[in-house]
Amino acid sequence: MAKIKKTTNPATPNDWLEQYGDVLFRYAMIRIHNQMVAEDLVQETLLGAIQSQDSYRRQSSVRTWLIGIMKHKIIDFLRKTSRERPMNDVDVAELADANFDKHGNWQTDVKQWSNPELALQESQFWRIFYQCIEQLPPDMAQLFMLREVDGLAADDLCKTLNISTPNNVWVRLSRIRMRLRLCLENKWFAQNTHSSS
């Protein structure tokens, strides 16, 4: 009896919107925080993919290839629309005073973080993490996602987001991390400490 050979044809361009539209939209939304822009970026990504489908070498999945195209569309969008503006941020000294003692030690007991692998495995943590990112001002969320998720270098971030120097990138990232830390402290670690005691 002859074996039936399965063919694994990737979806045709006609199927891309249905199969990958939601993934692309979520990817754009978490970086841009604007539904209309995210929808436009999905359309531009799919159009760009259709125009360059001959260059798709099938070394990655269609989904991965489309996300790669979207990354470039997002960076292009940010380059066109970003101009240096003051970050909508709480003063760093204010954040520091609220969280550190006079010796520079955390005022919060961080022993609860002693097993971060367990916390990261819980889907609820990621839901709260993304809620914290969504609560950031859009320019801060964009900077964080481009650096920490997409891995852009400081020089590229300066060009993309029109930030004057790499040092300013690091200062802004420090502020963003502080905000995320405070949000996670309040919404995740404090909740889990109370529920486990």
ABEGO torsion letter per residue (X at the ends): XBBBBBBBBBBBAAAAAAAAAAAAAAAAAAAAGBAAAAAAAAAAAAAAAAAAAAABAGABBAAAAAAAAAAAAAAAAAAAABBBBBBBBBBAAAAAAAABBAAGBBABBAAAAABAAAAAABAAAAAAAAAAAAABBAAAAAAAAAAAAAGBBAAAAAAAAGBABAAAAAAAAAAAAAAAAAAAAAAAAAAAAAAAX
